[in-house]
Amino acid sequence: MEQERHPFQNIVAETLLIPLYMRAKESRRGPEAILHDPMAEQLVEKIDYDYGRLDTAPLSEVGCVVRGWYFDRAVKRFVEACQGEAVVVNVGCGLDTRWQRLADSRAAFYELDLPEVIDLRRRLIPEPAADRYLAASLLDTDWMDTLRSNHPEARFIFVAEGVLMYFYESQVRSFVRAVARRFGGGELWFDVCGSMMSRRGLKPDSLRGHQAQIRSGIDDGRTVEGWDSRLRLLRQDNYMRFFRPRWGFLYGQVLGRMTRLCYRFSSLLGYEIRQV
C-alpha cells in the first residue's frame, strides 16, 4: 500500500497520530480489545510516520482507548436519550472515527479541526453526508453560530477529546463559556490533565520528546461550574477505574484506587448545559 507523509505545520495537529495509532493497535488485539476500530487500522497503514516511538508509551496506549471508549459511551447514551434532533460535534477531531464506530443514523455528526487537519481528513476519509467537516479553530465562534442556526431545535453534545490540555486555561474557559451560552439543553465532554502535569512540566509518556506542551490543568471538575452558571458536572472519572487489569497491578489496583491523586494527573469530565 502506498503511504502518504504529511508535514504538519502545527505541532499540536501532529499529536492526532497518537490516538489514531493507539486505537489501531488496540483494535488488532481482536475480541478482547477495549475498542474496535477497523478504520484506524487502515488509516495507520496509509500514513508514513515513525510509530515505533509510541510503542514505548504503555500508559497512553491504554489511556487513549479508554478515553475513546468512554466518550463513545457518553455520545451513545445522549443520542439514545434525546427526544428530538441530536447533533454530535467532535471538537479537535483529528482522524477520529467515532461516526464510523457508532454508526448511529439518529444523530447528525460534525467534525471540527484546523484547516490543515480537515484537508488531511478529507483526503483519507472522504466526507460522509451524515458526518460533516468544519475547518476552524475551536476558539472561533462563527462555527458555533452556524451550527445553532442550522439546527435551531436540536440538542447538541460536544466532545473535545485529547485537545484542551494544549490550550491555556483562559482559552479553555473562553471555549467552554461560548458553548454554554449557545447550546442550552446539551452536554459537553472533555478530558483534562491535572495540576501535577501542567504546573510541573510533566507530559504523558506518548509526548515525551515531542514539542507540544501541556498548558492547563484541572483537578476538581467543579471548578468549571464556576466558569458559567449553566454548567453542571455530570461525571468526573479517573481513567484507571476502567479496565483495571490492562493498567497493570501498580496503576490499576494501587494508584488507580487513589481517585483524588489520579485527578491531579488527568481525568474525564462531562457537563450538562442547563437552560436559563
Backbone as CSV, one residue per row, in Angstrom:
resi,resn,N_x,N_y,N_z,CA_x,CA_y,CA_z,C_x,C_y,C_z
1,MET,0.838,-1.188,0.000,0.000,0.000,0.000,0.882,1.251,0.000
2,GLU,0.560,2.201,-0.905,1.331,3.440,-0.971,0.995,4.315,0.228
3,GLN,2.032,4.793,0.908,1.828,5.619,2.093,1.998,7.093,1.766
4,GLU,1.345,7.928,2.578,1.418,9.371,2.420,2.109,9.970,3.639
5,ARG,3.091,10.836,3.407,3.732,11.555,4.506,3.141,12.953,4.564
6,HIS,2.728,13.363,5.752,2.119,14.685,5.898,2.992,15.550,6.791
7,PRO,3.596,16.615,6.259,4.411,17.519,7.079,3.513,18.505,7.819
8,PHE,3.211,18.225,9.062,2.299,19.077,9.825,2.909,20.449,10.063
9,GLN,2.091,21.481,9.847,2.528,22.855,10.103,2.343,23.225,11.570
10,ASN,1.381,22.588,12.232,1.071,22.871,13.622,1.518,21.687,14.472
11,ILE,2.343,21.940,15.481,2.892,20.825,16.263,1.818,20.095,17.063
12,VAL,0.775,20.810,17.462,-0.321,20.147,18.179,-1.109,19.256,17.220
13,ALA,-1.279,19.713,15.976,-2.012,18.917,14.992,-1.371,17.535,14.811
14,GLU,-0.041,17.488,14.882,0.662,16.211,14.699,0.281,15.184,15.772
15,THR,-0.153,15.652,16.936,-0.494,14.720,18.015,-1.709,13.864,17.685
16,LEU,-2.436,14.194,16.624,-3.594,13.382,16.237,-3.185,11.948,15.892
17,LEU,-1.905,11.769,15.525,-1.449,10.430,15.162,-1.314,9.513,16.381
18,ILE,-1.226,10.106,17.579,-1.070,9.283,18.783,-2.331,8.465,19.056
19,PRO,-3.501,9.098,19.237,-4.697,8.273,19.474,-5.054,7.387,18.292
20,LEU,-4.767,7.857,17.068,-5.051,7.029,15.895,-4.275,5.719,15.977
21,TYR,-2.973,5.819,16.244,-2.153,4.609,16.312,-2.575,3.723,17.479
22,MET,-2.882,4.320,18.619,-3.271,3.529,19.786,-4.592,2.799,19.540
23,ARG,-5.527,3.441,18.855,-6.794,2.763,18.537,-6.555,1.619,17.558
24,ALA,-5.697,1.852,16.568,-5.390,0.798,15.603,-4.727,-0.388,16.286
25,LYS,-3.774,-0.094,17.146,-3.056,-1.152,17.858,-4.012,-1.946,18.741
26,GLU,-4.899,-1.236,19.427,-5.880,-1.906,20.286,-6.832,-2.758,19.471
27,SER,-7.282,-2.226,18.353,-8.242,-2.950,17.513,-7.678,-4.278,17.035
28,ARG,-6.366,-4.316,16.845,-5.715,-5.544,16.370,-5.637,-6.623,17.448
29,ARG,-6.002,-6.278,18.672,-5.997,-7.268,19.740,-7.110,-8.300,19.574
30,GLY,-8.078,-7.975,18.730,-9.145,-8.945,18.474,-10.286,-8.852,19.462
31,PRO,-10.913,-9.984,19.785,-12.142,-9.973,20.595,-11.997,-9.312,21.957
32,GLU,-10.821,-9.351,22.565,-10.663,-8.789,23.906,-10.348,-7.292,23.894
33,ALA,-10.324,-6.664,22.721,-9.995,-5.247,22.614,-11.028,-4.384,23.339
34,ILE,-10.560,-3.334,23.984,-11.449,-2.371,24.642,-12.290,-1.651,23.608
35,LEU,-11.702,-1.364,22.468,-12.354,-0.598,21.418,-11.953,-1.189,20.072
36,HIS,-12.949,-1.415,19.223,-12.688,-1.966,17.887,-12.781,-0.837,16.864
37,ASP,-11.732,-0.673,16.070,-11.667,0.441,15.133,-10.951,0.014,13.854
38,PRO,-11.631,-0.731,12.998,-11.010,-1.196,11.747,-10.513,-0.059,10.866
39,MET,-11.234,1.072,10.870,-10.791,2.175,10.015,-9.478,2.760,10.514
40,ALA,-9.275,2.818,11.820,-7.998,3.300,12.353,-6.860,2.396,11.873
41,GLU,-7.103,1.108,11.837,-6.088,0.175,11.342,-5.710,0.516,9.905
42,GLN,-6.704,0.821,9.079,-6.455,1.150,7.673,-5.714,2.479,7.542
43,LEU,-6.110,3.473,8.347,-5.505,4.794,8.239,-4.034,4.782,8.636
44,VAL,-3.694,4.031,9.665,-2.302,3.931,10.101,-1.425,3.398,8.970
45,GLU,-1.960,2.463,8.215,-1.200,1.893,7.109,-1.002,2.888,5.969
46,LYS,-1.859,3.905,5.900,-1.787,4.874,4.807,-0.847,6.038,5.097
47,ILE,-0.504,6.252,6.377,0.286,7.422,6.750,1.710,7.001,7.094
48,ASP,2.657,7.593,6.418,4.076,7.310,6.644,4.528,8.100,7.877
49,TYR,4.785,7.379,8.964,5.160,8.025,10.225,5.921,7.022,11.077
50,ASP,6.818,7.530,11.898,7.579,6.659,12.786,6.741,6.352,14.028
51,TYR,5.905,5.330,13.914,5.040,4.952,15.034,5.801,4.197,16.119
52,GLY,7.017,3.765,15.824,7.757,2.924,16.756,7.940,3.547,18.123
53,ARG,8.119,4.888,18.159,8.348,5.534,19.449,7.119,5.447,20.343
54,LEU,5.945,5.260,19.743,4.717,5.166,20.527,4.556,3.799,21.178
55,ASP,5.330,2.838,20.739,5.271,1.506,21.353,5.932,1.485,22.724
56,THR,6.585,2.584,23.091,7.215,2.673,24.421,6.407,3.598,25.328
57,ALA,5.106,3.716,25.058,4.222,4.579,25.855,3.032,3.748,26.354
58,PRO,3.266,2.828,27.304,2.214,1.897,27.718,1.006,2.554,28.382
59,LEU,1.221,3.654,29.120,0.086,4.302,29.781,-0.808,5.002,28.759
60,SER,-0.213,5.680,27.804,-1.003,6.313,26.749,-1.696,5.277,25.879
61,GLU,-1.047,4.137,25.708,-1.631,3.073,24.890,-2.998,2.657,25.438
62,VAL,-3.067,2.492,26.757,-4.349,2.133,27.369,-5.234,3.369,27.506
63,GLY,-4.627,4.483,27.913,-5.408,5.688,28.163,-6.160,6.189,26.948
64,CYS,-5.540,6.164,25.784,-6.205,6.658,24.572,-7.442,5.844,24.231
65,VAL,-7.358,4.532,24.383,-8.511,3.709,24.004,-9.587,3.741,25.077
66,VAL,-9.191,3.849,26.352,-10.190,4.014,27.407,-10.947,5.326,27.191
67,ARG,-10.218,6.371,26.852,-10.842,7.669,26.590,-11.813,7.597,25.417
68,GLY,-11.397,6.962,24.326,-12.287,6.820,23.182,-13.523,6.020,23.527
69,TRP,-13.352,4.927,24.257,-14.469,4.085,24.705,-15.410,4.872,25.599
70,TYR,-14.856,5.656,26.499,-15.627,6.436,27.464,-16.510,7.469,26.745
71,PHE,-15.920,8.203,25.823,-16.684,9.225,25.115,-17.663,8.603,24.118
72,ASP,-17.325,7.476,23.540,-18.292,6.755,22.703,-19.549,6.443,23.510
73,ARG,-19.349,5.978,24.736,-20.495,5.648,25.598,-21.317,6.884,25.929
74,ALA,-20.640,8.015,26.193,-21.358,9.252,26.504,-22.221,9.698,25.326
75,VAL,-21.663,9.627,24.124,-22.404,10.024,22.928,-23.577,9.075,22.689
76,LYS,-23.331,7.791,22.797,-24.392,6.814,22.568,-25.543,7.013,23.539
77,ARG,-25.219,7.228,24.812,-26.263,7.445,25.810,-27.053,8.718,25.504
78,PHE,-26.346,9.789,25.140,-27.005,11.057,24.841,-27.983,10.906,23.681
79,VAL,-27.530,10.282,22.613,-28.373,10.129,21.426,-29.587,9.261,21.740
80,GLU,-29.379,8.189,22.479,-30.497,7.307,22.816,-31.523,8.001,23.688
81,ALA,-31.076,8.901,24.563,-31.990,9.581,25.485,-32.622,10.832,24.876
82,CYS,-32.091,11.284,23.746,-32.535,12.549,23.170,-33.952,12.449,22.622
83,GLN,-34.782,13.370,23.042,-36.129,13.488,22.497,-36.096,14.548,21.403
84,GLY,-36.054,14.118,20.167,-35.931,15.064,19.073,-34.579,14.950,18.396
85,GLU,-34.171,16.022,17.711,-32.947,16.006,16.911,-31.706,16.063,17.799
86,ALA,-30.756,15.195,17.528,-29.484,15.177,18.251,-28.353,15.513,17.288
87,VAL,-27.410,16.325,17.761,-26.235,16.695,16.969,-24.998,16.408,17.808
88,VAL,-24.027,15.708,17.207,-22.777,15.346,17.872,-21.653,16.131,17.208
89,VAL,-20.883,16.864,18.016,-19.772,17.667,17.478,-18.466,17.178,18.079
90,ASN,-17.576,16.697,17.230,-16.236,16.238,17.628,-15.289,17.425,17.503
91,VAL,-14.886,18.003,18.607,-14.050,19.203,18.605,-12.577,18.789,18.651
92,GLY,-11.805,19.253,17.671,-10.425,18.794,17.568,-10.399,17.336,17.150
93,CYS,-11.141,17.032,16.091,-11.434,15.642,15.711,-10.220,14.852,15.251
94,GLY,-9.221,15.527,14.665,-8.094,14.779,14.113,-8.575,13.762,13.105
95,LEU,-8.135,12.522,13.276,-8.603,11.429,12.422,-9.446,10.459,13.241
96,ASP,-10.248,11.029,14.149,-11.132,10.194,14.950,-12.203,9.566,14.057
97,THR,-12.659,8.400,14.455,-13.637,7.654,13.650,-14.866,7.294,14.481
98,ARG,-15.293,8.224,15.324,-16.457,7.944,16.182,-17.715,7.691,15.355
99,TRP,-17.906,8.479,14.318,-19.094,8.286,13.481,-19.102,6.879,12.888
100,GLN,-17.965,6.415,12.421,-17.883,5.070,11.849,-18.072,4.005,12.928
101,ARG,-17.550,4.230,14.121,-17.677,3.237,15.193,-19.110,3.106,15.691
102,LEU,-19.791,4.247,15.830,-21.139,4.203,16.399,-22.207,3.928,15.347
103,ALA,-21.990,4.426,14.133,-22.932,4.176,13.026,-24.373,4.411,13.459
104,ASP,-24.630,5.577,14.064,-25.956,5.895,14.580,-26.624,6.926,13.684
105,SER,-27.608,6.487,12.916,-28.271,7.360,11.949,-29.250,8.326,12.612
106,ARG,-29.453,8.189,13.919,-30.405,9.074,14.604,-29.827,10.454,14.880
107,ALA,-28.527,10.633,14.700,-27.883,11.910,15.008,-27.115,12.446,13.814
108,ALA,-27.014,13.768,13.747,-26.124,14.423,12.783,-24.768,14.604,13.459
109,PHE,-23.703,14.297,12.737,-22.346,14.411,13.274,-21.582,15.520,12.550
110,TYR,-20.724,16.203,13.304,-19.824,17.198,12.730,-18.421,16.961,13.274
111,GLU,-17.417,17.169,12.406,-16.003,17.032,12.781,-15.342,18.393,12.620
112,LEU,-14.792,18.933,13.702,-14.165,20.248,13.677,-12.673,20.140,13.963
113,ASP,-11.867,20.794,13.124,-10.434,20.879,13.397,-9.833,21.969,12.524
114,LEU,-8.527,22.193,12.714,-7.813,23.204,11.946,-7.842,22.862,10.458
115,PRO,-7.762,23.861,9.592,-7.843,23.603,8.150,-6.885,22.529,7.650
116,GLU,-5.618,22.512,8.114,-4.680,21.510,7.601,-5.099,20.100,8.005
117,VAL,-5.723,19.965,9.166,-6.191,18.648,9.603,-7.405,18.223,8.794
118,ILE,-8.319,19.146,8.568,-9.507,18.811,7.772,-9.112,18.463,6.340
119,ASP,-8.116,19.152,5.790,-7.637,18.803,4.449,-7.114,17.365,4.427
120,LEU,-6.311,17.009,5.438,-5.803,15.637,5.526,-6.943,14.655,5.705
121,ARG,-7.882,15.006,6.556,-9.029,14.118,6.814,-9.827,13.870,5.524
122,ARG,-10.041,14.927,4.755,-10.801,14.766,3.507,-10.082,13.843,2.521
123,ARG,-8.763,13.885,2.509,-8.017,13.008,1.606,-8.105,11.549,2.045
124,LEU,-8.068,11.331,3.345,-8.022,9.959,3.859,-9.396,9.376,4.171
125,ILE,-10.327,10.241,4.585,-11.691,9.789,4.904,-12.657,10.699,4.155
126,PRO,-13.050,10.336,2.959,-13.994,11.173,2.207,-15.216,11.522,3.064
127,GLU,-15.629,12.780,2.972,-16.661,13.313,3.869,-18.016,12.653,3.640
128,PRO,-18.546,11.947,4.647,-19.873,11.336,4.509,-20.974,12.393,4.612
129,ALA,-22.124,12.111,4.022,-23.239,13.060,4.067,-23.722,13.286,5.491
130,ALA,-23.598,12.280,6.349,-24.108,12.381,7.719,-23.029,12.766,8.725
131,ASP,-21.832,13.082,8.230,-20.720,13.449,9.120,-19.955,14.574,8.445
132,ARG,-20.365,15.795,8.726,-19.838,16.949,8.006,-18.570,17.482,8.650
133,TYR,-17.680,18.057,7.818,-16.392,18.550,8.279,-16.404,20.083,8.370
134,LEU,-15.822,20.593,9.466,-15.729,22.027,9.688,-14.265,22.410,9.906
135,ALA,-13.757,23.302,9.078,-12.368,23.744,9.198,-12.339,25.059,9.949
136,ALA,-11.961,25.003,11.222,-11.923,26.204,12.054,-11.197,25.891,13.352
137,SER,-10.830,26.943,14.083,-10.270,26.779,15.418,-11.403,26.658,16.426
138,LEU,-11.207,25.873,17.447,-12.243,25.768,18.478,-12.429,27.092,19.209
139,LEU,-11.459,28.007,19.099,-11.561,29.303,19.756,-12.429,30.282,18.983
140,ASP,-12.720,29.976,17.713,-13.646,30.795,16.942,-15.073,30.515,17.411
141,THR,-15.973,31.428,17.129,-17.378,31.198,17.488,-18.315,31.209,16.288
142,ASP,-17.821,31.602,15.116,-18.688,31.632,13.936,-19.263,30.253,13.642
143,TRP,-18.441,29.207,13.785,-18.922,27.858,13.506,-19.998,27.440,14.507
144,MET,-19.896,27.921,15.737,-20.932,27.618,16.729,-22.254,28.257,16.326
145,ASP,-22.191,29.525,15.904,-23.403,30.230,15.492,-24.032,29.573,14.270
146,THR,-23.183,29.106,13.352,-23.699,28.424,12.158,-24.413,27.130,12.538
147,LEU,-23.816,26.349,13.427,-24.466,25.099,13.855,-25.785,25.382,14.556
148,ARG,-25.789,26.378,15.422,-27.020,26.719,16.132,-28.106,27.151,15.155
149,SER,-27.711,27.907,14.138,-28.663,28.373,13.123,-29.174,27.218,12.261
150,ASN,-28.268,26.290,11.922,-28.659,25.165,11.070,-29.532,24.153,11.797
151,HIS,-29.408,24.097,13.122,-30.179,23.117,13.907,-30.826,23.827,15.103
152,PRO,-31.798,24.714,14.833,-32.351,25.560,15.901,-33.065,24.794,17.009
153,GLU,-33.589,23.605,16.717,-34.351,22.856,17.717,-33.574,21.661,18.275
154,ALA,-32.356,21.486,17.847,-31.601,20.279,18.220,-30.988,20.409,19.603
155,ARG,-30.669,19.260,20.178,-29.835,19.191,21.373,-28.446,18.741,20.924
156,PHE,-27.411,19.398,21.437,-26.040,19.167,20.999,-25.234,18.493,22.095
157,ILE,-24.363,17.578,21.698,-23.328,17.069,22.593,-21.987,17.357,21.938
158,PHE,-21.107,18.009,22.688,-19.763,18.343,22.227,-18.764,17.441,22.938
159,VAL,-17.844,16.876,22.174,-16.759,16.070,22.731,-15.444,16.669,22.261
160,ALA,-14.633,17.112,23.209,-13.293,17.636,22.906,-12.298,16.644,23.486
161,GLU,-11.826,15.744,22.644,-11.002,14.616,23.097,-9.534,14.854,22.763
162,GLY,-8.696,14.842,23.793,-7.260,14.953,23.576,-6.810,16.274,23.018
163,VAL,-7.499,17.365,23.396,-7.149,18.655,22.779,-7.035,19.813,23.762
164,LEU,-7.892,19.914,24.768,-7.942,21.130,25.580,-6.696,21.344,26.428
165,MET,-5.975,20.281,26.755,-4.761,20.451,27.579,-3.663,21.225,26.853
166,TYR,-3.784,21.371,25.539,-2.784,22.128,24.783,-3.079,23.627,24.763
167,PHE,-4.191,24.025,25.376,-4.581,25.431,25.420,-4.420,25.972,26.837
168,TYR,-4.194,27.287,26.931,-4.119,27.931,28.242,-5.505,27.938,28.886
169,GLU,-5.523,28.017,30.226,-6.805,27.962,30.920,-7.761,29.056,30.456
170,SER,-7.248,30.244,30.202,-8.114,31.335,29.738,-8.790,30.980,28.412
171,GLN,-8.071,30.268,27.547,-8.641,29.856,26.262,-9.674,28.748,26.459
172,VAL,-9.370,27.817,27.337,-10.323,26.743,27.628,-11.595,27.340,28.221
173,ARG,-11.438,28.271,29.138,-12.583,28.920,29.774,-13.425,29.659,28.732
174,SER,-12.768,30.339,27.799,-13.481,31.059,26.742,-14.282,30.096,25.862
175,PHE,-13.669,28.969,25.498,-14.361,27.967,24.676,-15.573,27.404,25.410
176,VAL,-15.381,27.018,26.657,-16.460,26.414,27.441,-17.624,27.386,27.599
177,ARG,-17.325,28.638,27.892,-18.388,29.636,28.050,-19.137,29.870,26.742
178,ALA,-18.413,29.903,25.637,-19.051,30.123,24.335,-20.032,29.004,24.015
179,VAL,-19.647,27.764,24.322,-20.548,26.628,24.101,-21.754,26.724,25.037
180,ALA,-21.508,27.029,26.305,-22.591,27.088,27.293,-23.615,28.162,26.941
181,ARG,-23.159,29.286,26.404,-24.078,30.383,26.068,-25.030,30.014,24.937
182,ARG,-24.586,29.132,24.050,-25.343,28.876,22.827,-26.133,27.568,22.827
183,PHE,-25.749,26.617,23.664,-26.287,25.267,23.481,-26.926,24.713,24.750
184,GLY,-27.808,25.507,25.334,-28.563,25.042,26.488,-29.352,23.786,26.147
185,GLY,-29.410,22.860,27.112,-30.083,21.588,26.866,-29.150,20.518,26.347
186,GLY,-27.894,20.902,26.089,-26.925,19.939,25.564,-25.956,19.462,26.621
187,GLU,-24.856,18.866,26.161,-23.808,18.375,27.051,-22.438,18.681,26.452
188,LEU,-21.439,18.741,27.339,-20.052,18.994,26.946,-19.154,18.009,27.683
189,TRP,-18.370,17.255,26.928,-17.480,16.243,27.497,-16.055,16.502,27.012
190,PHE,-15.105,16.374,27.924,-13.709,16.546,27.527,-12.795,15.915,28.573
191,ASP,-11.541,15.723,28.186,-10.531,15.207,29.104,-9.560,16.323,29.445
192,VAL,-8.960,16.213,30.614,-8.008,17.228,31.057,-6.799,16.569,31.703
193,CYS,-5.694,17.274,31.693,-4.582,16.930,32.566,-4.813,17.648,33.893
194,GLY,-4.149,17.187,34.933,-4.273,17.820,36.233,-3.093,18.731,36.526
195,SER,-3.102,19.306,37.723,-2.082,20.295,38.083,-0.676,19.703,38.160
196,MET,-0.568,18.413,38.476,0.759,17.794,38.539,1.427,17.789,37.168
197,MET,0.616,17.738,36.124,1.159,17.756,34.760,1.424,19.193,34.312
198,SER,0.423,20.046,34.463,0.512,21.392,33.897,1.506,22.280,34.636
199,ARG,1.623,22.132,35.956,2.478,23.038,36.728,3.917,22.560,36.826
200,ARG,4.127,21.283,36.618,5.480,20.742,36.799,6.147,20.366,35.475
201,GLY,5.489,20.694,34.382,6.085,20.408,33.081,6.135,18.937,32.730
202,LEU,5.286,18.137,33.380,5.242,16.712,33.064,4.396,16.475,31.823
203,LYS,4.654,15.353,31.168,3.903,15.005,29.960,3.482,13.544,30.009
204,PRO,2.387,13.201,29.310,2.081,11.786,29.131,3.238,11.089,28.420
205,ASP,3.381,9.793,28.623,4.545,9.095,28.050,4.598,9.168,26.533
206,SER,3.474,9.329,25.865,3.467,9.416,24.399,3.982,10.756,23.879
207,LEU,4.075,11.762,24.757,4.518,13.099,24.341,5.955,13.407,24.741
208,ARG,6.608,12.495,25.417,7.984,12.751,25.820,8.869,12.882,24.579
209,GLY,9.578,13.984,24.513,10.392,14.253,23.333,9.656,15.015,22.254
210,HIS,8.353,15.232,22.437,7.558,15.984,21.472,7.514,17.447,21.896
211,GLN,7.415,18.353,20.928,7.420,19.784,21.236,6.126,20.275,21.865
212,ALA,5.024,19.560,21.675,3.744,20.001,22.224,3.823,20.090,23.748
213,GLN,3.229,21.159,24.302,3.293,21.415,25.732,1.913,21.315,26.377
214,ILE,1.882,20.835,27.619,0.652,20.841,28.402,0.534,22.217,29.035
215,ARG,-0.533,22.950,28.721,-0.636,24.354,29.131,-1.703,24.623,30.182
216,SER,-2.524,23.655,30.494,-3.544,23.883,31.515,-3.872,22.576,32.209
217,GLY,-4.432,22.699,33.400,-4.797,21.513,34.156,-5.949,21.797,35.112
218,ILE,-6.780,20.804,35.336,-7.911,20.911,36.261,-7.902,19.682,37.150
219,ASP,-7.945,19.895,38.456,-8.016,18.779,39.404,-9.461,18.458,39.782
220,ASP,-10.251,19.495,40.026,-11.625,19.341,40.502,-12.588,19.775,39.407
221,GLY,-13.398,18.851,38.929,-14.327,19.155,37.857,-15.315,20.259,38.182
222,ARG,-15.539,20.507,39.464,-16.485,21.558,39.840,-15.915,22.956,39.603
223,THR,-14.627,23.029,39.376,-14.019,24.312,39.020,-14.696,24.906,37.798
224,VAL,-15.023,24.064,36.834,-15.617,24.518,35.577,-17.027,25.053,35.803
225,GLU,-17.733,24.529,36.788,-19.065,25.061,37.105,-18.975,26.542,37.469
226,GLY,-17.870,26.934,38.071,-17.684,28.339,38.434,-17.425,29.244,37.250
227,TRP,-17.106,28.676,36.102,-16.862,29.483,34.913,-18.158,29.976,34.277
228,ASP,-19.223,29.182,34.421,-20.520,29.558,33.840,-21.620,28.839,34.614
229,SER,-22.613,29.583,35.044,-23.678,29.022,35.889,-24.542,27.997,35.158
230,ARG,-24.430,27.953,33.833,-25.236,26.983,33.072,-24.676,25.570,33.165
231,LEU,-23.435,25.440,33.575,-22.763,24.141,33.552,-22.944,23.397,34.868
232,ARG,-23.328,22.132,34.752,-23.450,21.268,35.933,-22.667,19.988,35.679
233,LEU,-21.755,19.680,36.597,-20.920,18.488,36.449,-21.776,17.229,36.514
234,LEU,-21.670,16.412,35.486,-22.344,15.114,35.456,-21.436,14.010,35.975
235,ARG,-20.186,14.025,35.517,-19.234,12.980,35.912,-17.821,13.522,35.888
236,GLN,-17.031,13.053,36.823,-15.577,13.177,36.741,-15.025,11.793,37.025
237,ASP,-14.269,11.279,36.094,-13.782,9.907,36.232,-12.278,9.824,36.077
238,ASN,-11.714,8.912,36.824,-10.312,8.543,36.754,-10.166,7.449,35.701
239,TYR,-9.270,7.644,34.769,-9.059,6.658,33.703,-8.898,5.242,34.255
240,MET,-8.166,5.122,35.356,-7.725,3.805,35.818,-8.787,3.018,36.576
241,ARG,-9.971,3.608,36.720,-11.055,2.836,37.324,-11.677,1.890,36.302
242,PHE,-11.355,2.094,35.021,-11.898,1.268,33.941,-10.828,0.286,33.440
243,PHE,-11.240,-0.960,33.237,-10.355,-1.988,32.683,-9.068,-2.103,33.506
244,ARG,-9.220,-2.242,34.797,-8.063,-2.234,35.708,-6.961,-3.231,35.319
245,PRO,-7.280,-4.450,34.918,-6.192,-5.389,34.582,-5.270,-4.884,33.476
246,ARG,-5.787,-4.072,32.572,-4.966,-3.583,31.456,-3.924,-2.565,31.910
247,TRP,-4.127,-1.950,33.064,-3.181,-0.957,33.558,-2.035,-1.586,34.325
248,GLY,-2.166,-2.854,34.644,-1.158,-3.495,35.469,-1.463,-3.284,36.945
249,PHE,-0.790,-4.045,37.806,-1.115,-4.034,39.227,-0.889,-2.663,39.864
250,LEU,0.263,-2.039,39.617,0.588,-0.777,40.274,-0.416,0.311,39.936
251,TYR,-0.698,0.490,38.650,-1.585,1.571,38.243,-3.057,1.197,38.396
252,GLY,-3.415,-0.003,38.015,-4.816,-0.392,38.049,-5.341,-0.699,39.440
253,GLN,-4.548,-1.407,40.245,-5.024,-1.863,41.544,-4.571,-0.996,42.717
254,VAL,-3.484,-0.249,42.557,-2.968,0.559,43.668,-3.247,2.044,43.411
255,LEU,-2.499,2.662,42.492,-2.677,4.090,42.239,-4.079,4.400,41.709
256,GLY,-4.626,3.507,40.916,-5.939,3.742,40.324,-7.068,3.838,41.322
257,ARG,-6.834,3.368,42.538,-7.852,3.454,43.590,-7.699,4.714,44.437
258,MET,-6.652,5.485,44.175,-6.450,6.764,44.863,-7.016,7.865,43.961
259,THR,-8.323,7.975,43.953,-9.016,8.800,42.963,-8.554,10.249,42.960
260,ARG,-8.487,10.875,44.120,-8.102,12.285,44.179,-6.679,12.502,43.680
261,LEU,-5.803,11.581,43.976,-4.438,11.679,43.483,-4.431,11.563,41.965
262,CYS,-5.200,10.630,41.440,-5.262,10.454,39.980,-5.767,11.711,39.288
263,TYR,-6.741,12.404,39.905,-7.269,13.628,39.307,-6.185,14.703,39.164
264,ARG,-5.147,14.625,39.970,-4.071,15.612,39.865,-3.198,15.360,38.636
265,PHE,-3.395,14.212,37.997,-2.672,13.884,36.768,-3.577,13.975,35.538
266,SER,-4.803,13.468,35.645,-5.713,13.504,34.498,-7.103,13.056,34.938
267,SER,-8.093,13.449,34.152,-9.443,12.950,34.405,-10.325,13.173,33.188
268,LEU,-11.484,12.553,33.219,-12.501,12.624,32.172,-13.704,13.349,32.751
269,LEU,-14.209,14.348,32.025,-15.251,15.212,32.564,-16.459,15.286,31.635
270,GLY,-17.646,15.360,32.230,-18.868,15.548,31.467,-19.769,16.549,32.153
271,TYR,-20.385,17.455,31.378,-21.236,18.513,31.925,-22.568,18.601,31.194
272,GLU,-23.594,18.848,31.962,-24.885,19.240,31.411,-24.869,20.752,31.209
273,ILE,-25.447,21.217,30.107,-25.592,22.651,29.858,-27.052,22.997,30.105
274,ARG,-27.302,23.657,31.204,-28.685,23.930,31.593,-29.283,25.106,30.814
275,GLN,-30.568,25.032,30.596,-31.290,26.146,30.002,-31.467,27.234,31.046
276,VAL,-31.359,28.491,30.633,-31.574,29.582,31.592,-32.592,30.557,31.008
